[in-house]
Amino acid sequence: MPAESFVDAWATALDLTDTDLTPDDRLSLANAIRNGTNRLRVVDAMKARRPMPPLLNERSGIQAIRREPDHFAILENFIRFAPGDDAAFLRYAFSRICGRDPTSSERLGLEFDLRRGVVTRAAVVKKIVALARRDGLTAFWDTLLLENDSEAREGSDPSNARLSSAGLLVNMEGQATAIFVREVENVGWMIAPDLLHQPLQINDGNWQVEPGWLLTGPKRSFAEGAWLLDLDLIQAENAKLDVEIVANSGLDVLQSITLSGPFSGTLCVTIRREHRFVELRIRIHERRPEDSWLRPRNISMRHAP
């Protein structure tokens, strides 16, 4: 890729304006590439030019998805990279989603199909996500298109982040309900399989816990609207834990609360169109050895009517 095109493509990907990276700066970086400077060092120099992000509570809806693209792939973050240069687009997408370069066969096949117009860049990103999952990575794609748009209606694709997670069901009132953790009588705890969690060590009928993240996940996209987070937890009187609902890999904090002692109640969470890859996070505070236990009777989230 020519030096000037390389610099311009990365400036576009990093959302650098002419104020952030002047034409003289771009020329200097292009000359550095011609003189043998490693291109990765040039990319690092351009990343350092990015302005400091505004406070989270000052972000507009469209700014909420401005985050480093990764294997939780929002299609719009990838398809606009390096317009007219499919080879650069493929290298970038494979690097971000799979953590590697495409093989010769993968690059030639996808680039040929793109050049002929038989596939779109969005379809290619979905294929790359599928390859990442084949490689053993946790990867999903999503789009900002509305739920009833054609790009979103792909129920047979397991890499679509809008598919119901294994813990999602419809309750007796017809509400979509995501079951994160639930105590089942004479069985133990049911924990959604797409959650990362501390080892389930049971002592005297309680979950023995350590300070730090107790569970996180599922990083799936939920229907927009109001959701009700139901919590029913038993812990020692002086024990504390944090409960967060975040989106876009933690960039947007939708709900955050610290609980001290036993708690049973409901929190309201508003999920907007730009909130993708929603995740529940529960963190255990430092506590005395005799208080290092938790009995979560119900942790679930219902879609409000």
Order of alpha helices (4+ residues) and beta strands (2+ residues): alpha-alpha-alpha-beta-alpha-alpha-alpha-alpha-beta-beta-beta-beta-beta-beta-beta-beta-beta-beta-beta-beta-beta-beta
